[in-house]
Amino acid sequence: MALAERSNKSRSLKSGIPAVILAALTLIFIAACGQKFDLPPQPEPGRLPEPGTYNLFTIWPMEAPTDIAVRGSYIFVIQNESELSAYLSYRKDVAPATVIEPFNGLIQPVRIAIAKRDSTFVIVADKGDMTIKRYFYLGGDPVHTFTDSTWVEFSGLTADAYLNVYIADATRDSILVYDDQGHFKRLLSDRGTGSGYVIAPHGLDHNGDMVIVADTEKNWVQRLDPDTTNIALFSRPIGLDVDLLAPFDVAADPNAEFIFVADTQVKNDTLTCTRVLKFLTTGAFEDTVYTATKIDLNFPIIAPSFVASWNDLDADFVYVSDPLGNRVVVLQLVSQ
């Protein structure tokens, strides 16, 4: 069963999750990692920090969060495929960013990206009317909207400093590029088995030098040349040495040194556990950010999850959106 297939139900809990994983879930129990878990209250961080690696910083309870993007003090979260909310990114409690107004005109937001040119913009893929909407980061009405009749699915979204928009369409096995006015520029990648080509691409990110893509059905993460078609900047994709299995999302850190991968761990139609791994942009494995055994939650993150990263001189955070757990899990790199 292709991972690009989707449930007919439109709620965010289901429409962004491959069907093979939905088949493994029930309303009462969630089977993962060889165990069954009730849906308990969210735990408080209690483990002593382990220096030199990622530890649980906090958990933000929120209803069905899916795609997330962070820029400095603000994190933007799509919830229930019905609203885009903004929160303060460094708080242990869920703290809405009150200076940011509602994002008007959204119908069914499914993907989000942040880009900075003369100002900071939030770019949203809206499944409700199959448009891309660009907003000033403080919210309000969209400053630009465009569409293309060829789109079938928004499975990934990113943008660069020129406000070029990159759209992954897993149903069509393609990644398309549009300029800041919404004009089609080029095909970045389409279906193929080798490096530079994709099958069922999902999460995208642009780190200033390359487009990073979760090449889901091929169990890879690729780093593509943004100015060409079907050209990988590294012939050896990420995932061959660590056995990625259906990676669903990727995130680059602000300094373009690292790549974070949310790996859904589907093998032979069996779900094991979502994990989040950290790589150098060269592809070398750097660290395990999250696994069910490393981060002690009452129940693990088990569905395809969205990941975002932010760091500055004071903190290094990774945010993992867990729609089935109704939470965003925030992990912090603890210094030596």
N, C-alpha and C positions, 0 to 999 in steps of 0.2 A: 504494500500500500504506500503510495507516494506521500512524503511528508508535506507536500504542498496542499493536500486535500484539507477541507475545512468542514466543520459541523455546519448544518443549516441554521442553527440557532445563532442569534446575532449578538448575544451578550459578550462582554469582553472576557469573561471567565472561560469562554469556549471558542470564540471565533479566531483567536490568535494561537490556539493550541492544536498541534497535529492530531488527527483523528486516532492514530494508534495509541496516543497517550490518554485521550479521553476514554477509550475503551477500558483502560486500567483503573479508572476512578469510579467511586460510588458516592452517594450523597452523605453517607454516614461514616464510612471508613475509607481511608486512603492507604493503598498498599504501596509500599516503597521500601527498598533496602532490606527486603525479607521480613518486614514487620508490618503490623497494623496499628494505626494511630487514631484515637478520637481527636476531635477538634477542640483542644483545651484553650483556656485563656493564654494570651501571649506571655512568655516568660520574661523575667527581668534579667539583664546581664548579671552574671554572678561569678563567672570564672575569673581567676586572677589573670591579668594580662601576660601574654607570652611575648617577650621582647623579640624584635626582628621579624615579626610576621603579623598577619591580620587577625584581629580579635573582634568579638562582638562589641559594638559601641552602643547601639540602641535598636529598638524595634518600634516602628511607627505603625500603629493599627490604622488602616484605611480600607475602604471598600473597593475590592477588585481593582487594584492598581495594575496597569500594564506598562506601557512604554514610559521611560523617564529620561530626563536630560538635566544636567546641572551646569551652572555657570556661576562661580564665585559663591556668593551668599544665598543664591536662590536655586531651588530644585523644582522642576516642572514635572507634574505627574498626570497622566491620563487615567481617569477613574471611570469604571463602568462603561467605557466607550461612549460617554455622554458628556463629560466635562473635562476641562483642563484646569488643574489647580496648581498654585504656586505656594511653596513652603520655604522656611529658612533652613538652609542645608546643614548647619552645624549644631542644631539644637538636639537635645536628647528627647524632648517632648515634641509632639506634632504641633508646629507653630506656623500658622498661615502667614504668608507674606502680605501684610495688609496694604502695602503701598501699591501692590499690583492689582489692577482692575480685572473683572471677568473678561475672558476672551470671547467676544461676541461673534455670532454667526456660525458657530460650530454645530454640526448635526450628529456625527458619529466619528469623533477623532480616534484614530488608531495608531498613528506614528507621529513622532515629534523629533525635531532637530533644532539646534541652536547655532547661529552663525553671527560673526561679528565683522562688520565692515566699518562704516562711519558711526554706526551704533550697533547695539546688540538686538538681534531679531530671533523670534521664535517661529519656526516653520512647522506647520501641522498638515498631515495627510488626513483628509476628511472622507471617510468611506461613504458617509451619508449622501453626498452629492458628487463624489469622485473628483474632488478638487484639492489642490495644494493652496493653503492660505498662509500668508506671511504677516506676522504681527510685530509691532514694536514690543520689546520685552515687558513693558509696563501694562500690556493688555489693551483693551478697547476693541475698536473695529479693525479688521484686516486692512493692511496697507496695499496688499496686492494678492490677487487670486488668479490661478490659471488651471486649465484642465487639458486632457488629451483623450480622445475617444478610444484610443488603443489600450488604455489601462484596463486591467482585469482585477488586480489585487495590489494593495500596498503592504508588502511584507518587510520592507526596510526603507529607511529614509535618512539622508544626511545632506549637509551643505558645506560649502567652502567659504573662504573669506571674500570671494567675489559674488557670493549669493547664488552661485550655480547650485542646482538641486539635483541630487542623485536618488533615483527611485528604484528599489528592487521589486520585481513582480515575480513571485515564486511560481505562479500558475503558468506564466509564459517563459519561465527560465531566463530572465533577462534583467539587466540593469541599464537604465536610461538616464541621460544627462540633459538638463534644461538650463538655459541661462537665466539671469536675474529678472527677465521679463516673461519668462515662461515659454520661450521658444526652444524647440527641440534642437539640441546640439549634436549629439552622437549616441550611438549604442556603445556603452562601456563594456558589456560582456553579454554573451548569450550561451545557449546550451552547448555543452561539450564536456568531455571527460578529462582533458588535460589542464595544465596550469593556464590561468587566464580565462578559462571558460567556467560556467557555473551550471548547477542543477539545483533548483528550488532554493535560490538565495534568500536569506532572511536579513538579520541585522546588518546595518551598515554604519560606518563611521569614517570621517575624513580627519586625518591628523595634521594636515598642512602639506604633506608630501605624497600621501597615498590614500586610496580608498580601501578600507578594510571591510571584508565581507564574510559573513558566516555562510559558507557554501554547504548548506545543511545536508542535502542528500548525498553529498560526496564525503561527508565527515571531515571537512577541511575548514580552515580559515585562510583566505587568500588576501594578498596585498597587491592591488591593481594600480597600474599607471593611469591616473585620472585623465590624461590627455590623449589616450589612444583607445583602441578597441581590442579586447581579448589578449591584453599583454599584462602578465604578472611581473612585478618588480623583483620578485624572488621566485626562481623556478621550483623551489621546494616549499610547498605550502605548510602552514602550521597544522599539526594534527597527526602527522605520520609517526612521530617519535613518542607521543603520549596517548595515542589511540583515542582521539576525539570521536564521539558518537552523537551525531545530529546536533552540532552546535547551533544555537538559536539566536544569540545576540553577541555583539562585540562592542567594546568601548576603548578609545584611546585616552591616555592621560594628557593633561594640558601641555606637557613638555615634549610630547611625541616620542617618549622613550619606551613606553610599554603598551601592550595590548591585553585587554581583559576579555575573556571568553566565557560566556554562559553556555555550558555543555549539558544537553538534556539527557545524555546517556541512555539512548534507546538502542537495544541490540536484539535482533531476532524477534521483533515485536514485543519485547519485554522492557519495561521501564525499570531502571535501577534507581539512580539519584541524580538530580541536578547538581552540578559542581561548577565553581567559578575558578578559573586558572589565570595566571599572570605570565605573560611572555614578554621578552624583549622584542622590539620591532624587527629585529633580525630573525626572529623565530625561535630563539633559544628559550627553553623553559626557565622561569624565574621563581615562581612560588605558587603554592596552593592557597587561594584566598578563602574559598568555602568548600567544604564537604560536610555531609551529615555527621561524620565522626569527629571532624575538627571543631566545628561550631555547634555547641550543645543546645539545640532548640528542642522544645517539647515534641514537635514533629518537624521533619526536615523539609526543605524546599524541594518539591518534587515535580513541579510542572515547568515547561519552558519559561524561563525568567528573563527579564530585561535587566541590563546592567549599565551603570554609569560610573564615572570616576572623576574625582577632583582632588587636586592637592595644591598647597601653597607652602609658605615657610613654616606655618604653624600646624598643619594637619594633612593627613593623607587618607581619604575616604573612598570606599567603594560601596555603591548603593545597589541592592538587588531587589527588584520588584517581584513579589510572589502573589499572583492574583488568586490562587486557590487558598492561600493562607490569609488573605485580606490584610496584607502587611507589606511594608518596605523594610528590609533588613539592612542596617547600616553597619559596615565593618571598617575598622580603623587600623592602619599600620602603626604598630607600637615600636618606638625607637629602641635601639639597643641600650 
